[in-house]
Amino acid sequence: MFRRFRRTGVLGACALAAAAFAGAAAAPAYAHDSGNTLDFTLYAKEIPGPGSNTSGPPPKVGQVTTFADDLYKTKGGAKVGRDGVICGVVRVSGDQADVSCVGTFVLNGGPGGQLTAQTLITYDTTNQSPSGFDIAITGGTGDFKSAHGYIRSTSDGDYQKMDFHITT
């Protein structure tokens, strides 16, 4: 059911997510910084919640799920942050579901702040995972209060690869 989506959400993760989304706080330690632009890659791995291995009926409009990821500089490397994502099904048509996700990213160390991000993903309920998708950076706090940009999320084995492109 939603488990297939949750693994790709990153904000996620979206997540979906999201990443699942990151206070580029530690970014200077591993980012390319050109003026007011930060480009870096993180790997998100979902933290399984209760009942996360269950399956069920197809998604329904109004159904909501939450998930969290740990964020790593490299696959299997040191943990550099975390995200939290909430997703809701907003449309279902045949084997397609539109899912709207909002997430917050926090990284350890560096300047202070968080990033928020959101996306609308069209998800094929018969497929194990959607192809890559973009997540809009909608704002931030602290040192990232004027942040905008996007995160490109793609599946990478047991992880979601998240390429951050941030302008502050």
KAQUI-V99851 format. One record per residue. RES is the residue in one small letter. PSI is psi in whole degrees, -180 to 180 (999 if undefined). OMEGA is omega in degrees with one decimal (none if undefined). D_CENTER is the distance of its C-alpha to the mean C-alpha in Angstrom with 1 decimal. Layout:
BEGIN
RES	PSI	OMEGA	D_CENTER
RES	PSI	OMEGA	D_CENTER
END
This chain:
BEGIN
m	-117	-176.3	18.8
f	-20	-178.8	15.3
r	-43	179.6	14.7
r	-42	178.8	14.3
f	-44	-174.9	11.6
r	-38	-179.2	9.8
r	-26	-178.0	9.7
t	-13	-172.6	8.1
g	8	-155.2	5.7
v	-7	-179.2	2.6
l	39	-143.1	2.3
g	-88	65.0	3.0
a	84	-170.7	2.6
c	25	-74.6	2.3
a	96	6.0	2.4
l	-46	-116.1	3.5
a	-80	-158.8	1.0
a	17	-179.8	1.2
a	76	-50.2	2.4
a	84	130.3	3.2
f	157	-159.5	5.0
a	132	170.9	8.7
g	93	-170.0	12.2
a	29	-177.5	13.5
a	-46	-178.7	16.3
a	0	-174.0	16.9
a	-42	-177.8	16.1
p	-27	179.9	19.8
a	-22	-177.7	20.5
y	27	-176.7	18.6
a	156	169.6	18.0
h	120	-176.4	20.2
d	109	176.0	21.4
s	96	-179.1	23.6
g	-115	-179.5	25.0
n	19	-178.6	22.3
t	132	175.2	19.6
l	127	175.3	17.2
d	123	177.8	15.8
f	165	-179.2	14.2
t	136	172.7	12.1
l	160	177.2	10.3
y	125	-178.4	9.8
a	135	175.8	7.6
k	123	-175.8	10.0
e	139	172.8	9.9
i	110	-176.9	12.7
p	134	176.2	14.9
g	175	177.8	16.2
p	132	178.0	19.7
g	13	-174.8	20.4
s	-15	179.7	17.2
n	9	-179.4	19.6
t	155	174.5	21.5
s	166	-177.7	21.8
g	-160	-178.8	23.3
p	167	178.1	24.3
p	157	179.8	22.2
p	151	178.3	19.8
k	149	177.1	21.7
v	133	-179.3	21.2
g	-15	179.0	20.3
q	135	-177.4	18.7
v	143	174.7	15.8
t	154	176.0	13.6
t	155	173.9	11.5
f	166	-179.9	9.7
a	149	177.8	8.9
d	151	163.3	8.1
d	145	-177.6	10.4
l	136	-176.1	9.7
y	148	175.6	12.7
k	-39	176.3	14.6
t	158	177.1	15.9
k	123	-179.7	15.6
g	2	-178.7	17.7
g	-162	-178.8	18.3
a	140	176.7	18.3
k	130	-179.5	15.5
v	-1	179.4	14.5
g	-165	-178.2	12.1
r	166	173.3	9.8
d	165	173.8	7.2
g	134	-173.3	8.1
v	142	172.0	7.1
i	132	-177.8	10.0
c	142	176.6	10.7
g	139	176.6	14.3
v	123	-178.0	16.3
v	-15	179.2	18.2
r	140	174.3	20.3
v	130	178.2	21.7
s	107	-177.7	24.2
g	-125	179.3	25.5
d	11	-179.3	22.9
q	139	174.5	20.3
a	132	171.9	18.0
d	126	-177.1	16.1
v	126	178.7	13.1
s	126	-177.0	11.9
c	143	175.4	8.7
v	135	-178.5	8.5
g	163	176.9	6.6
t	135	-179.5	8.2
f	139	176.0	8.0
v	130	175.6	11.4
l	154	180.0	13.1
n	139	175.1	16.6
g	176	176.5	19.7
g	-163	178.5	20.5
p	159	-176.3	20.7
g	152	175.0	19.6
g	173	178.1	16.9
q	162	172.0	13.3
l	143	172.0	11.0
t	151	-177.4	9.8
a	159	177.6	7.9
q	159	179.1	8.4
t	159	170.2	9.1
l	117	-176.1	11.8
i	131	169.8	11.7
t	117	-170.3	15.1
y	127	175.8	15.0
d	111	-174.6	18.1
t	-12	178.9	19.0
t	-7	-176.9	21.4
n	147	179.9	19.1
q	-37	178.4	17.3
s	146	177.9	14.0
p	163	175.3	13.4
s	-179	-180.0	13.8
g	155	179.1	11.5
f	161	179.8	10.1
d	146	179.1	9.5
i	123	-179.4	7.4
a	132	171.6	10.1
i	119	-172.6	10.5
t	-8	178.6	12.9
g	-172	-179.6	14.4
g	-179	178.0	14.9
t	169	177.1	17.6
g	-129	-179.4	20.2
d	-10	-177.7	20.3
f	26	-176.9	17.4
k	-20	177.6	19.1
s	21	-177.2	19.5
a	143	169.7	16.3
h	170	-177.5	15.1
g	-148	-179.4	13.7
y	165	175.9	10.7
i	126	175.7	8.0
r	119	-177.7	9.0
s	127	177.1	7.1
t	149	178.4	10.0
s	139	179.4	11.2
d	76	-177.8	13.4
g	-126	179.2	15.4
d	2	-176.7	14.2
y	165	165.6	11.0
q	125	175.0	8.1
k	128	-176.8	9.3
m	110	177.7	7.4
d	111	-178.0	10.3
f	136	175.1	10.4
h	99	-171.0	13.4
i	135	171.4	14.4
t	133	179.9	17.8
t	999	none	19.4
END
